[in-house]
Amino acid sequence: MRTQDFESLPLEKKLSLIQERGKLLDTIIRGGYSILLYWTENLILEVFKNPSGQIVSVKCFDKEFYLMQTRMQYAS
């Protein structure tokens, strides 16, 4: 699946795909907000939850692009 395809889906379908195909990489908690990082075969997905546990947004990134951005952050 490409990022454009994922982004065009309704939130319910995005969450369903994350449950079916996603593997949890990491959970980051800051100021009560949670960021859950998932990966699929070619996508990195960031799920943002507010302090009450409601999903605020889901962002999607191409895995290669995301990894390149992360490497550049640590290199600088």
Biopython code that builds the backbone (N, CA, C, O; Angstrom):
import numpy as np
from Bio.PDB.StructureBuilder import StructureBuilder

atoms = [
    (1, "MET", "N", (0.840, -1.177, 0.000)),
    (1, "MET", "CA", (0.000, 0.000, 0.000)),
    (1, "MET", "C", (0.883, 1.238, 0.000)),
    (1, "MET", "O", (1.913, 1.272, 0.673)),
    (2, "ARG", "N", (0.485, 2.244, -0.747)),
    (2, "ARG", "CA", (1.232, 3.498, -0.810)),
    (2, "ARG", "C", (0.656, 4.493, 0.190)),
    (2, "ARG", "O", (-0.480, 4.353, 0.642)),
    (3, "THR", "N", (1.462, 5.505, 0.529)),
    (3, "THR", "CA", (1.009, 6.499, 1.501)),
    (3, "THR", "C", (-0.247, 7.215, 1.022)),
    (3, "THR", "O", (-1.143, 7.485, 1.822)),
    (4, "GLN", "N", (-0.331, 7.530, -0.276)),
    (4, "GLN", "CA", (-1.509, 8.223, -0.804)),
    (4, "GLN", "C", (-2.760, 7.369, -0.632)),
    (4, "GLN", "O", (-3.826, 7.884, -0.295)),
    (5, "ASP", "N", (-2.632, 6.074, -0.862)),
    (5, "ASP", "CA", (-3.770, 5.166, -0.703)),
    (5, "ASP", "C", (-4.233, 5.138, 0.753)),
    (5, "ASP", "O", (-5.431, 5.188, 1.035)),
    (6, "PHE", "N", (-3.279, 5.059, 1.663)),
    (6, "PHE", "CA", (-3.614, 5.001, 3.085)),
    (6, "PHE", "C", (-4.256, 6.304, 3.535)),
    (6, "PHE", "O", (-5.264, 6.288, 4.241)),
    (7, "GLU", "N", (-3.678, 7.435, 3.130)),
    (7, "GLU", "CA", (-4.190, 8.738, 3.554)),
    (7, "GLU", "C", (-5.621, 8.980, 3.094)),
    (7, "GLU", "O", (-6.366, 9.699, 3.759)),
    (8, "SER", "N", (-6.017, 8.396, 1.973)),
    (8, "SER", "CA", (-7.364, 8.628, 1.447)),
    (8, "SER", "C", (-8.438, 7.800, 2.163)),
    (8, "SER", "O", (-9.629, 8.014, 1.937)),
    (9, "LEU", "N", (-8.036, 6.871, 3.013)),
    (9, "LEU", "CA", (-8.996, 6.016, 3.713)),
    (9, "LEU", "C", (-9.645, 6.748, 4.885)),
    (9, "LEU", "O", (-9.025, 7.633, 5.476)),
    (10, "PRO", "N", (-10.887, 6.391, 5.231)),
    (10, "PRO", "CA", (-11.498, 6.941, 6.443)),
    (10, "PRO", "C", (-10.779, 6.401, 7.682)),
    (10, "PRO", "O", (-10.143, 5.348, 7.624)),
    (11, "LEU", "N", (-10.882, 7.115, 8.790)),
    (11, "LEU", "CA", (-10.163, 6.764, 10.015)),
    (11, "LEU", "C", (-10.456, 5.331, 10.460)),
    (11, "LEU", "O", (-9.539, 4.616, 10.864)),
    (12, "GLU", "N", (-11.704, 4.907, 10.392)),
    (12, "GLU", "CA", (-12.056, 3.554, 10.832)),
    (12, "GLU", "C", (-11.297, 2.492, 10.031)),
    (12, "GLU", "O", (-10.830, 1.501, 10.592)),
    (13, "LYS", "N", (-11.179, 2.704, 8.731)),
    (13, "LYS", "CA", (-10.464, 1.755, 7.874)),
    (13, "LYS", "C", (-8.961, 1.776, 8.175)),
    (13, "LYS", "O", (-8.306, 0.734, 8.168)),
    (14, "LYS", "N", (-8.420, 2.978, 8.440)),
    (14, "LYS", "CA", (-7.002, 3.080, 8.804)),
    (14, "LYS", "C", (-6.718, 2.257, 10.058)),
    (14, "LYS", "O", (-5.750, 1.497, 10.110)),
    (15, "LEU", "N", (-7.580, 2.420, 11.070)),
    (15, "LEU", "CA", (-7.380, 1.701, 12.324)),
    (15, "LEU", "C", (-7.519, 0.193, 12.130)),
    (15, "LEU", "O", (-6.795, -0.587, 12.749)),
    (16, "SER", "N", (-8.433, -0.206, 11.284)),
    (16, "SER", "CA", (-8.607, -1.625, 10.978)),
    (16, "SER", "C", (-7.350, -2.203, 10.326)),
    (16, "SER", "O", (-6.908, -3.295, 10.682)),
    (17, "LEU", "N", (-6.782, -1.471, 9.378)),
    (17, "LEU", "CA", (-5.556, -1.935, 8.719)),
    (17, "LEU", "C", (-4.383, -2.001, 9.690)),
    (17, "LEU", "O", (-3.560, -2.913, 9.614)),
    (18, "ILE", "N", (-4.308, -1.036, 10.601)),
    (18, "ILE", "CA", (-3.236, -1.054, 11.600)),
    (18, "ILE", "C", (-3.368, -2.302, 12.467)),
    (18, "ILE", "O", (-2.372, -2.969, 12.749)),
    (19, "GLN", "N", (-4.593, -2.624, 12.891)),
    (19, "GLN", "CA", (-4.804, -3.818, 13.714)),
    (19, "GLN", "C", (-4.470, -5.095, 12.949)),
    (19, "GLN", "O", (-3.911, -6.033, 13.517)),
    (20, "GLU", "N", (-4.809, -5.132, 11.663)),
    (20, "GLU", "CA", (-4.587, -6.335, 10.864)),
    (20, "GLU", "C", (-3.123, -6.536, 10.484)),
    (20, "GLU", "O", (-2.603, -7.649, 10.566)),
    (21, "ARG", "N", (-2.464, -5.460, 10.070)),
    (21, "ARG", "CA", (-1.126, -5.589, 9.478)),
    (21, "ARG", "C", (-0.004, -4.935, 10.271)),
    (21, "ARG", "O", (1.167, -5.253, 10.066)),
    (22, "GLY", "N", (-0.352, -4.020, 11.178)),
    (22, "GLY", "CA", (0.672, -3.234, 11.854)),
    (22, "GLY", "C", (1.377, -3.983, 12.965)),
    (22, "GLY", "O", (0.785, -4.803, 13.666)),
    (23, "LYS", "N", (2.643, -3.682, 13.106)),
    (23, "LYS", "CA", (3.440, -4.212, 14.208)),
    (23, "LYS", "C", (3.922, -3.016, 15.020)),
    (23, "LYS", "O", (4.520, -2.089, 14.474)),
    (24, "LEU", "N", (3.659, -3.038, 16.326)),
    (24, "LEU", "CA", (4.029, -1.924, 17.190)),
    (24, "LEU", "C", (5.542, -1.842, 17.328)),
    (24, "LEU", "O", (6.196, -2.807, 17.723)),
    (25, "LEU", "N", (6.089, -0.677, 16.996)),
    (25, "LEU", "CA", (7.528, -0.443, 17.131)),
    (25, "LEU", "C", (7.863, 0.205, 18.458)),
    (25, "LEU", "O", (8.797, -0.210, 19.145)),
    (26, "ASP", "N", (7.095, 1.230, 18.819)),
    (26, "ASP", "CA", (7.447, 2.022, 19.994)),
    (26, "ASP", "C", (6.232, 2.802, 20.466)),
    (26, "ASP", "O", (5.310, 3.064, 19.692)),
    (27, "THR", "N", (6.238, 3.170, 21.732)),
    (27, "THR", "CA", (5.226, 4.049, 22.304)),
    (27, "THR", "C", (5.955, 5.182, 23.005)),
    (27, "THR", "O", (6.836, 4.947, 23.832)),
    (28, "ILE", "N", (5.586, 6.402, 22.671)),
    (28, "ILE", "CA", (6.197, 7.590, 23.257)),
    (28, "ILE", "C", (5.096, 8.340, 23.990)),
    (28, "ILE", "O", (4.033, 8.591, 23.422)),
    (29, "ILE", "N", (5.341, 8.702, 25.251)),
    (29, "ILE", "CA", (4.347, 9.445, 26.026)),
    (29, "ILE", "C", (4.968, 10.771, 26.433)),
    (29, "ILE", "O", (6.028, 10.820, 27.058)),
    (30, "ARG", "N", (4.270, 11.861, 26.058)),
    (30, "ARG", "CA", (4.739, 13.211, 26.398)),
    (30, "ARG", "C", (3.547, 14.051, 26.814)),
    (30, "ARG", "O", (2.595, 14.207, 26.049)),
    (31, "GLY", "N", (3.594, 14.588, 28.009)),
    (31, "GLY", "CA", (2.530, 15.464, 28.474)),
    (31, "GLY", "C", (1.159, 14.813, 28.450)),
    (31, "GLY", "O", (0.155, 15.487, 28.218)),
    (32, "GLY", "N", (1.106, 13.520, 28.684)),
    (32, "GLY", "CA", (-0.157, 12.806, 28.680)),
    (32, "GLY", "C", (-0.583, 12.305, 27.318)),
    (32, "GLY", "O", (-1.456, 11.443, 27.219)),
    (33, "TYR", "N", (0.021, 12.833, 26.264)),
    (33, "TYR", "CA", (-0.294, 12.383, 24.905)),
    (33, "TYR", "C", (0.558, 11.168, 24.562)),
    (33, "TYR", "O", (1.709, 11.069, 24.986)),
    (34, "SER", "N", (-0.003, 10.260, 23.806)),
    (34, "SER", "CA", (0.718, 9.057, 23.388)),
    (34, "SER", "C", (0.916, 9.072, 21.884)),
    (34, "SER", "O", (0.021, 9.450, 21.128)),
    (35, "ILE", "N", (2.093, 8.657, 21.463)),
    (35, "ILE", "CA", (2.384, 8.451, 20.047)),
    (35, "ILE", "C", (2.778, 6.987, 19.913)),
    (35, "ILE", "O", (3.774, 6.545, 20.487)),
    (36, "LEU", "N", (1.997, 6.249, 19.158)),
    (36, "LEU", "CA", (2.287, 4.840, 18.924)),
    (36, "LEU", "C", (2.814, 4.705, 17.505)),
    (36, "LEU", "O", (2.160, 5.125, 16.551)),
    (37, "LEU", "N", (3.990, 4.122, 17.368)),
    (37, "LEU", "CA", (4.594, 3.915, 16.052)),
    (37, "LEU", "C", (4.387, 2.470, 15.616)),
    (37, "LEU", "O", (4.747, 1.534, 16.330)),
    (38, "TYR", "N", (3.810, 2.305, 14.449)),
    (38, "TYR", "CA", (3.583, 0.989, 13.859)),
    (38, "TYR", "C", (4.290, 0.929, 12.521)),
    (38, "TYR", "O", (4.550, 1.959, 11.900)),
    (39, "TRP", "N", (4.600, -0.281, 12.079)),
    (39, "TRP", "CA", (5.109, -0.434, 10.724)),
    (39, "TRP", "C", (4.369, -1.570, 10.049)),
    (39, "TRP", "O", (3.950, -2.539, 10.681)),
    (40, "THR", "N", (4.221, -1.417, 8.741)),
    (40, "THR", "CA", (3.692, -2.476, 7.895)),
    (40, "THR", "C", (4.798, -2.795, 6.905)),
    (40, "THR", "O", (5.936, -2.365, 7.094)),
    (41, "GLU", "N", (4.488, -3.533, 5.863)),
    (41, "GLU", "CA", (5.529, -3.930, 4.916)),
    (41, "GLU", "C", (6.284, -2.745, 4.310)),
    (41, "GLU", "O", (7.475, -2.871, 4.023)),
    (42, "ASN", "N", (5.628, -1.603, 4.108)),
    (42, "ASN", "CA", (6.334, -0.466, 3.504)),
    (42, "ASN", "C", (5.927, 0.889, 4.078)),
    (42, "ASN", "O", (6.271, 1.923, 3.506)),
    (43, "LEU", "N", (5.207, 0.903, 5.189)),
    (43, "LEU", "CA", (4.754, 2.162, 5.773)),
    (43, "LEU", "C", (5.103, 2.244, 7.251)),
    (43, "LEU", "O", (5.155, 1.232, 7.949)),
    (44, "ILE", "N", (5.341, 3.468, 7.714)),
    (44, "ILE", "CA", (5.450, 3.763, 9.139)),
    (44, "ILE", "C", (4.210, 4.578, 9.484)),
    (44, "ILE", "O", (3.884, 5.537, 8.785)),
    (45, "LEU", "N", (3.518, 4.202, 10.555)),
    (45, "LEU", "CA", (2.279, 4.862, 10.939)),
    (45, "LEU", "C", (2.422, 5.426, 12.347)),
    (45, "LEU", "O", (2.850, 4.723, 13.262)),
    (46, "GLU", "N", (2.064, 6.691, 12.517)),
    (46, "GLU", "CA", (2.079, 7.338, 13.823)),
    (46, "GLU", "C", (0.637, 7.562, 14.253)),
    (46, "GLU", "O", (-0.121, 8.257, 13.576)),
    (47, "VAL", "N", (0.264, 6.972, 15.377)),
    (47, "VAL", "CA", (-1.079, 7.132, 15.924)),
    (47, "VAL", "C", (-0.958, 8.026, 17.154)),
    (47, "VAL", "O", (-0.260, 7.686, 18.109)),
    (48, "PHE", "N", (-1.645, 9.177, 17.126)),
    (48, "PHE", "CA", (-1.601, 10.129, 18.227)),
    (48, "PHE", "C", (-2.863, 9.989, 19.069)),
    (48, "PHE", "O", (-3.975, 10.030, 18.543)),
    (49, "LYS", "N", (-2.685, 9.820, 20.392)),
    (49, "LYS", "CA", (-3.818, 9.723, 21.310)),
    (49, "LYS", "C", (-3.720, 10.849, 22.333)),
    (49, "LYS", "O", (-2.631, 11.180, 22.802)),
    (50, "ASN", "N", (-4.876, 11.439, 22.676)),
    (50, "ASN", "CA", (-4.895, 12.487, 23.694)),
    (50, "ASN", "C", (-4.882, 11.841, 25.081)),
    (50, "ASN", "O", (-4.972, 10.618, 25.189)),
    (51, "PRO", "N", (-4.771, 12.655, 26.156)),
    (51, "PRO", "CA", (-4.684, 12.073, 27.503)),
    (51, "PRO", "C", (-5.862, 11.173, 27.889)),
    (51, "PRO", "O", (-5.707, 10.297, 28.740)),
    (52, "SER", "N", (-7.033, 11.371, 27.281)),
    (52, "SER", "CA", (-8.178, 10.509, 27.608)),
    (52, "SER", "C", (-8.196, 9.226, 26.779)),
    (52, "SER", "O", (-9.105, 8.410, 26.928)),
    (53, "GLY", "N", (-7.200, 9.039, 25.905)),
    (53, "GLY", "CA", (-7.087, 7.817, 25.127)),
    (53, "GLY", "C", (-7.759, 7.847, 23.768)),
    (53, "GLY", "O", (-7.731, 6.853, 23.042)),
    (54, "GLN", "N", (-8.366, 8.980, 23.410)),
    (54, "GLN", "CA", (-8.998, 9.093, 22.098)),
    (54, "GLN", "C", (-7.939, 9.313, 21.026)),
    (54, "GLN", "O", (-6.964, 10.032, 21.244)),
    (55, "ILE", "N", (-8.137, 8.693, 19.874)),
    (55, "ILE", "CA", (-7.212, 8.881, 18.758)),
    (55, "ILE", "C", (-7.477, 10.239, 18.129)),
    (55, "ILE", "O", (-8.595, 10.532, 17.705)),
    (56, "VAL", "N", (-6.437, 11.065, 18.071)),
    (56, "VAL", "CA", (-6.533, 12.408, 17.519)),
    (56, "VAL", "C", (-6.227, 12.388, 16.033)),
    (56, "VAL", "O", (-6.927, 13.021, 15.242)),
    (57, "SER", "N", (-5.179, 11.661, 15.649)),
    (57, "SER", "CA", (-4.823, 11.592, 14.233)),
    (57, "SER", "C", (-3.955, 10.371, 13.966)),
    (57, "SER", "O", (-3.380, 9.768, 14.872)),
    (58, "VAL", "N", (-3.886, 10.037, 12.691)),
    (58, "VAL", "CA", (-3.018, 8.962, 12.222)),
    (58, "VAL", "C", (-2.230, 9.524, 11.048)),
    (58, "VAL", "O", (-2.811, 9.964, 10.056)),
    (59, "LYS", "N", (-0.909, 9.508, 11.163)),
    (59, "LYS", "CA", (-0.054, 9.971, 10.073)),
    (59, "LYS", "C", (0.641, 8.771, 9.451)),
    (59, "LYS", "O", (0.943, 7.783, 10.120)),
    (60, "CYS", "N", (0.882, 8.885, 8.169)),
    (60, "CYS", "CA", (1.457, 7.789, 7.410)),
    (60, "CYS", "C", (2.702, 8.278, 6.678)),
    (60, "CYS", "O", (2.697, 9.362, 6.094)),
    (61, "PHE", "N", (3.768, 7.481, 6.709)),
    (61, "PHE", "CA", (5.015, 7.831, 6.037)),
    (61, "PHE", "C", (5.538, 6.624, 5.276)),
    (61, "PHE", "O", (5.374, 5.484, 5.710)),
    (62, "ASP", "N", (6.158, 6.880, 4.159)),
    (62, "ASP", "CA", (6.887, 5.837, 3.447)),
    (62, "ASP", "C", (8.031, 5.392, 4.349)),
    (62, "ASP", "O", (8.742, 6.233, 4.899)),
    (63, "LYS", "N", (8.219, 4.096, 4.508)),
    (63, "LYS", "CA", (9.219, 3.590, 5.449)),
    (63, "LYS", "C", (10.623, 4.071, 5.112)),
    (63, "LYS", "O", (11.359, 4.488, 6.006)),
    (64, "GLU", "N", (11.005, 4.023, 3.853)),
    (64, "GLU", "CA", (12.353, 4.460, 3.467)),
    (64, "GLU", "C", (12.556, 5.946, 3.752)),
    (64, "GLU", "O", (13.613, 6.344, 4.241)),
    (65, "PHE", "N", (11.548, 6.768, 3.450)),
    (65, "PHE", "CA", (11.634, 8.202, 3.712)),
    (65, "PHE", "C", (11.752, 8.463, 5.212)),
    (65, "PHE", "O", (12.570, 9.279, 5.634)),
    (66, "TYR", "N", (10.954, 7.786, 6.009)),
    (66, "TYR", "CA", (10.955, 7.966, 7.458)),
    (66, "TYR", "C", (12.314, 7.599, 8.052)),
    (66, "TYR", "O", (12.849, 8.320, 8.894)),
    (67, "LEU", "N", (12.862, 6.476, 7.604)),
    (67, "LEU", "CA", (14.170, 6.051, 8.105)),
    (67, "LEU", "C", (15.267, 7.022, 7.695)),
    (67, "LEU", "O", (16.176, 7.295, 8.479)),
    (68, "MET", "N", (15.193, 7.547, 6.476)),
    (68, "MET", "CA", (16.178, 8.522, 6.017)),
    (68, "MET", "C", (16.092, 9.793, 6.859)),
    (68, "MET", "O", (17.122, 10.343, 7.250)),
    (69, "GLN", "N", (14.883, 10.265, 7.143)),
    (69, "GLN", "CA", (14.703, 11.465, 7.959)),
    (69, "GLN", "C", (15.255, 11.252, 9.364)),
    (69, "GLN", "O", (15.892, 12.144, 9.925)),
    (70, "THR", "N", (15.016, 10.080, 9.929)),
    (70, "THR", "CA", (15.502, 9.772, 11.273)),
    (70, "THR", "C", (17.026, 9.751, 11.300)),
    (70, "THR", "O", (17.639, 10.282, 12.226)),
    (71, "ARG", "N", (17.631, 9.149, 10.304)),
    (71, "ARG", "CA", (19.100, 9.117, 10.235)),
    (71, "ARG", "C", (19.672, 10.522, 10.130)),
    (71, "ARG", "O", (20.679, 10.835, 10.765)),
    (72, "MET", "N", (19.034, 11.367, 9.330)),
    (72, "MET", "CA", (19.519, 12.739, 9.157)),
    (72, "MET", "C", (19.408, 13.515, 10.462)),
    (72, "MET", "O", (20.278, 14.333, 10.760)),
    (73, "GLN", "N", (18.358, 13.278, 11.250)),
    (73, "GLN", "CA", (18.201, 13.956, 12.535)),
    (73, "GLN", "C", (19.339, 13.594, 13.474)),
    (73, "GLN", "O", (19.895, 14.466, 14.141)),
    (74, "TYR", "N", (19.688, 12.315, 13.533)),
    (74, "TYR", "CA", (20.746, 11.880, 14.438)),
    (74, "TYR", "C", (22.134, 12.272, 13.942)),
    (74, "TYR", "O", (23.061, 12.407, 14.739)),
    (75, "ALA", "N", (22.281, 12.454, 12.647)),
    (75, "ALA", "CA", (23.578, 12.824, 12.086)),
    (75, "ALA", "C", (23.908, 14.291, 12.330)),
    (75, "ALA", "O", (25.078, 14.667, 12.385)),
    (76, "SER", "N", (22.874, 15.120, 12.475)),
    (76, "SER", "CA", (23.142, 16.568, 12.645)),
    (76, "SER", "C", (23.267, 16.967, 14.086)),
    (76, "SER", "O", (23.490, 18.141, 14.384)),
]
sb = StructureBuilder()
sb.init_structure("model")
sb.init_model(0)
sb.init_chain("A")
sb.init_seg("    ")
for serial, (resi, resn, name, xyz) in enumerate(atoms, 1):
    if name == "N":
        sb.init_residue(resn, " ", resi, " ")
    sb.init_atom(name, np.array(xyz, "f"), 0.0, 1.0, " ", f" {name:<3s}", serial, name[0])
structure = sb.get_structure()
